[in-house]
Amino acid sequence: MENVFEDLDAIISLTSSDEEKTKPTRNAFIFVTAEPDSGRSALEDLKTIKGVNEVYLSQGAYDFVAKVSGESVDYLREFVFKRIKNLCSVRSTLTLMVI
């Protein structure tokens, strides 16, 4: 089986500008379930957090999808844990890191 990630650094360096290389950024998508009757509050809370770039309403198992950015995967983990999961309007989250 072919390793599709073998040349990932080479692909990233070809598509990134020199400015982006000096300041690495990681992205993640956070799937958020709001507490019952707290959807509007959760949306407003998410929109005010610095580092949350975009918030989308969704249908299905999750109420919102938020796109967040940070300097590392560890930073994003801590960010989600401290800033998003601790909101009283948020019941649960699922984080998908972009590699």
Sequence and secondary structure as in RCSB ss.txt:
>XXXX:A:sequence
MENVFEDLDAIISLTSSDEEKTKPTRNAFIFVTAEPDSGRSALEDLKTIKGVNEVYLSQGAYDFVAKVSGESVDY
LREFVFKRIKNLCSVRSTLTLMVI
>XXXX:A:secstr
   TTTTHHHHHHHHS HHHHHS  EEEEEEEEE TT HHHHHHHHHHSTTEEEEEE  SS SEEEEEEESSHHH
HHHHIIIIITT TTEEEEEEEEE 
